[in-house]
Amino acid sequence: MLVEAAGSAGRMKGKNYLSAQHARLTARRGMGRAQVAVAHSILVSAYWMLTRDEPYRDLGADWLARRNDEAHARRLVAQLERLGHTVVLDPAA
């Protein structure tokens, strides 16, 4: 049942954290592994919600990008440099 729930989360197209996770993993690992990974995330979330007696709070589809902006910028710069570009970053005011 968890894998079926994960499959339905994957069809939501970037509206919440689970659908974003499914899309990200499907591109890298394939549909089956992505569904099992999202099912695991659902199970872990359910465990912590029941343990702490808290309601579900969605992290948002862009949570991974917001999590660590500086590391994300370093990864993007490294990716551009691997493609042969020279990158100089000027922080916005």
LUMLOSE-106575 format. One record per residue (C-alpha): residue number from 0; residue in one letter; x, y, z. Coordinates in nm, 2 decimals. Example, Ala and Ser with C-alpha at 12.3 -4.5 7.8 and 13.67 -1.06 7.14 Angstrom:
+-----+------+--------+--------+--------+
:  nr : rest :     c1 :     c2 :     c3 :
+-----+------+--------+--------+--------+
:   0 :    A :   1.23 :  -0.45 :   0.78 :
:   1 :    S :   1.37 :  -0.11 :   0.71 :
+-----+------+--------+--------+--------+
// end
This chain:
+-----+------+--------+--------+--------+
:  nr : rest :     c1 :     c2 :     c3 :
+-----+------+--------+--------+--------+
:   0 :    M :   0.00 :   0.00 :   0.00 :
:   1 :    L :   0.29 :   0.24 :   0.07 :
:   2 :    V :   0.43 :   0.19 :  -0.28 :
:   3 :    E :   0.09 :   0.26 :  -0.43 :
:   4 :    A :   0.07 :   0.58 :  -0.22 :
:   5 :    A :   0.42 :   0.67 :  -0.34 :
:   6 :    G :   0.31 :   0.62 :  -0.70 :
:   7 :    S :   0.02 :   0.85 :  -0.65 :
:   8 :    A :   0.24 :   1.11 :  -0.49 :
:   9 :    G :   0.46 :   1.09 :  -0.80 :
:  10 :    R :   0.17 :   1.19 :  -1.02 :
:  11 :    M :   0.12 :   1.52 :  -0.84 :
:  12 :    K :   0.39 :   1.70 :  -1.05 :
:  13 :    G :   0.59 :   1.90 :  -0.80 :
:  14 :    K :   0.32 :   2.02 :  -0.57 :
:  15 :    N :   0.47 :   1.88 :  -0.25 :
:  16 :    Y :   0.79 :   1.73 :  -0.11 :
:  17 :    L :   0.70 :   1.37 :  -0.19 :
:  18 :    S :   0.62 :   1.44 :  -0.55 :
:  19 :    A :   0.94 :   1.64 :  -0.59 :
:  20 :    Q :   1.14 :   1.35 :  -0.44 :
:  21 :    H :   0.97 :   1.10 :  -0.67 :
:  22 :    A :   1.05 :   1.31 :  -0.98 :
:  23 :    R :   1.41 :   1.36 :  -0.87 :
:  24 :    L :   1.47 :   0.99 :  -0.80 :
:  25 :    T :   1.28 :   0.87 :  -1.11 :
:  26 :    A :   1.52 :   1.06 :  -1.33 :
:  27 :    R :   1.82 :   0.90 :  -1.16 :
:  28 :    R :   1.71 :   0.55 :  -1.05 :
:  29 :    G :   1.39 :   0.46 :  -1.23 :
:  30 :    M :   1.03 :   0.43 :  -1.14 :
:  31 :    G :   1.04 :   0.13 :  -0.91 :
:  32 :    R :   1.33 :   0.24 :  -0.69 :
:  33 :    A :   1.18 :   0.59 :  -0.67 :
:  34 :    Q :   0.85 :   0.45 :  -0.55 :
:  35 :    V :   1.02 :   0.24 :  -0.29 :
:  36 :    A :   1.22 :   0.54 :  -0.17 :
:  37 :    V :   0.92 :   0.76 :  -0.14 :
:  38 :    A :   0.73 :   0.48 :   0.04 :
:  39 :    H :   1.01 :   0.47 :   0.29 :
:  40 :    S :   0.99 :   0.84 :   0.34 :
:  41 :    I :   0.61 :   0.81 :   0.40 :
:  42 :    L :   0.68 :   0.53 :   0.65 :
:  43 :    V :   0.94 :   0.74 :   0.84 :
:  44 :    S :   0.71 :   1.04 :   0.84 :
:  45 :    A :   0.43 :   0.84 :   0.98 :
:  46 :    Y :   0.65 :   0.70 :   1.25 :
:  47 :    W :   0.76 :   1.04 :   1.37 :
:  48 :    M :   0.41 :   1.19 :   1.35 :
:  49 :    L :   0.28 :   0.91 :   1.56 :
:  50 :    T :   0.58 :   0.92 :   1.80 :
:  51 :    R :   0.55 :   1.30 :   1.85 :
:  52 :    D :   0.17 :   1.32 :   1.82 :
:  53 :    E :   0.21 :   1.59 :   1.55 :
:  54 :    P :   0.02 :   1.66 :   1.23 :
:  55 :    Y :   0.19 :   1.62 :   0.89 :
:  56 :    R :   0.37 :   1.93 :   0.77 :
:  57 :    D :   0.48 :   1.93 :   0.41 :
:  58 :    L :   0.83 :   2.06 :   0.35 :
:  59 :    G :   0.74 :   2.19 :   0.01 :
:  60 :    A :   0.86 :   2.10 :  -0.34 :
:  61 :    D :   1.16 :   2.33 :  -0.32 :
:  62 :    W :   1.28 :   2.22 :   0.02 :
:  63 :    L :   1.61 :   2.07 :  -0.10 :
:  64 :    A :   1.69 :   2.39 :  -0.29 :
:  65 :    R :   1.61 :   2.61 :   0.02 :
:  66 :    R :   1.79 :   2.38 :   0.26 :
:  67 :    N :   2.14 :   2.50 :   0.19 :
:  68 :    D :   2.16 :   2.78 :  -0.07 :
:  69 :    E :   2.53 :   2.81 :  -0.04 :
:  70 :    A :   2.60 :   2.44 :  -0.11 :
:  71 :    H :   2.35 :   2.45 :  -0.39 :
:  72 :    A :   2.53 :   2.75 :  -0.55 :
:  73 :    R :   2.87 :   2.56 :  -0.52 :
:  74 :    R :   2.72 :   2.26 :  -0.69 :
:  75 :    L :   2.58 :   2.47 :  -0.98 :
:  76 :    V :   2.92 :   2.65 :  -1.02 :
:  77 :    A :   3.10 :   2.32 :  -1.03 :
:  78 :    Q :   2.86 :   2.19 :  -1.29 :
:  79 :    L :   2.91 :   2.50 :  -1.51 :
:  80 :    E :   3.29 :   2.47 :  -1.47 :
:  81 :    R :   3.27 :   2.10 :  -1.58 :
:  82 :    L :   3.10 :   2.22 :  -1.89 :
:  83 :    G :   3.39 :   2.46 :  -1.97 :
:  84 :    H :   3.26 :   2.79 :  -1.84 :
:  85 :    T :   3.43 :   3.03 :  -1.60 :
:  86 :    V :   3.20 :   3.15 :  -1.33 :
:  87 :    V :   3.24 :   3.45 :  -1.10 :
:  88 :    L :   2.96 :   3.50 :  -0.84 :
:  89 :    D :   2.87 :   3.85 :  -0.71 :
:  90 :    P :   2.63 :   3.83 :  -0.42 :
:  91 :    A :   2.32 :   4.03 :  -0.44 :
:  92 :    A :   2.27 :   4.32 :  -0.20 :
+-----+------+--------+--------+--------+
// end
